[in-house]
Amino acid sequence: MNVITYGPEGSKVCEKHEISGYLSREGYTVWVDLAAAEAEGLHVLRDIFQFHPLAIEDTINQRQRPKIEQYNGYLFIILNSVSKAPQEKADVEFHEVNAFVGRNYLVTVHLRGEKIIDEMQARLQRANQANLMSAGYLLYHLLDVMVDGYFPVLDELADRIETLEEDVLARPRKQLLDEMFALRRVLSEMWRVVGHQRDMFGLLLHHQEVFIKSDVLQYYMRDVYDHLIRISDTVNTFRDLLTGMVELYMSAVSNRLNMVVTRLTVITLVIGVMTVISGFYGMNFENHTTFWPPLDAPWGVGAVVGMMLIVILLSLVVLRLIKWE
């Protein structure tokens, strides 16, 4: 558990027993960061802040959809950050971060969202404006870090989609199709999460709570909302690209199949010509006409082979002229 206060003297790391004192002092804002399902964290949520039991239950039961709930004097917000899975090529991981925001405090609860919290702390240190750090501004920084975390993941997915497209054009194979379906599942999940967060953010922008209604703060919030809309549009574009890529794959496979069938047809024609000529000589005719070279002549076999080659060459020329191959 981390407790940081922001006030006239700057930012300060505090202990759990100091939370109540700073909450009652004017001009101070408290940020409490907790790990989900820890007994100490549950004590802070239940006894010090006295949050609603349903909201506390949501912090324990992860994999909730993004949403915003209004309680007496505070808001409860569920967010989903995203990161690239460490091993899987196409997969991503979603991390739930729960936030309670009131008049002079922000409480964040997470199970695996340490990266987004660390980035938020780094931004707050760079801002160096502890005396101006209200609960609304703390919430803005949390939302901004969360939304910005989508862009590196989208860049990696864009590179992978571009590589897939090149591979499909060069050499379509089933492994590529499997990877396209895996990417489409990832993008569908991301589209669902981003859609919920966009709706939640729209409600937040129109909320009437005093601690987020500042005109200046609204400018920052709208900027984050614009980023979220851009992410949503990008994910939707990627989904359309993958749909088109699957169609491209099927078309490429069909073209390759047509080429194989064409070549097999040519081979069949060549073999057929040879079979017809050799089969003609296999018939039991007593007397050969002078038109066909006799096989018992010294030059008979050569003449027959030459005839086969001439007919085959003529057949290939005709096929080329009609653009069969």
C-alpha positions, 0 to 999 in steps of 0.5 A: 500500500502506498499513501501520498499526500499533496498540499502546500508543502508539496508531496509527501509519502505517509503511513496508513494511520495518517490518512484520516488526518489528512482527509480532514485538513483543507488544502490537502489531497490524498492518493492511496494505492492498494493491491486488490484482495489484501487484508490491509487494503480491505480495511482501508476501503471498508473502515477508513473511507467507508465505501459501499460494500458493492463497490468493494466487492467489485474491486475483489472480483476482477474482470469487470467491464469498464463502468462508472457508478455514483455513490454518496460523495464519491465516484467509483470507476472501473478502468481497463489498461492494456499491455502486450503479452510477454510471450504470445505474438498476437495476444494482449493482456488487460489489467483492471484498475479500480478508482474511487474519487472524492472531493479530496482523495483518489483511491486506486485498487488493482491486481496487476496494473503496477505499470500504469501506477508507476507511470502515473507516479513518474508523471506527477513527479515531473509535473511538480505541482503538488499544491495544485494537485486536486482529486480531479487532476489525479484522476485525469493523470490516471486516465491519461496514462491508461489511454496512452498505454494503448498506443504502443500496443496498437503500433505493434499490432499495426506492424504485425498486420502489415507483415501478415499482409506481405506474407499472404501476398508472397506465400499464403499458408494455413499458419497465416490464417490462424494468426489472422483469426487470433489477431481478430479475436484480440481486436474484438476484445479490445473493441469491446473494452474500448467501447465500454470505456468510451461510453464511461468517459462520455458519462464522466465528462457530463458528470456534475460532481464539483471535483471534476467540473472545473472548466480547466480540468474539462479541457484535459478530460476532453483531450483524453476523450479524443485520444480514446475515440482515436483508439476506437477508430484505429481498432475498428480500422484494424478489424476491417483490414483483417477482414479484407486480409482474410478475403485476400488470403482466400483469393490468393489460395484460389489463384494458386489452386487455379495455377496448379490445375492449369499446370496439371491440365497441361501435363495431362495434355502432354501425357495424353498426346504421348498415350494416343500415339503410343497406343496407336502403335499398340494396335494389332494392324497387319499392314501399316500404311506408308504414312505412319513410320514402321517401328520395325525400321531402324529409324522407326522409334526415332520417328515416333518420338519425334512425332510426339515431340512435334505434336506436344510443341504444337499443343503448347504453342496453341495453349500459349496463344490462347493464354491458357498458361 
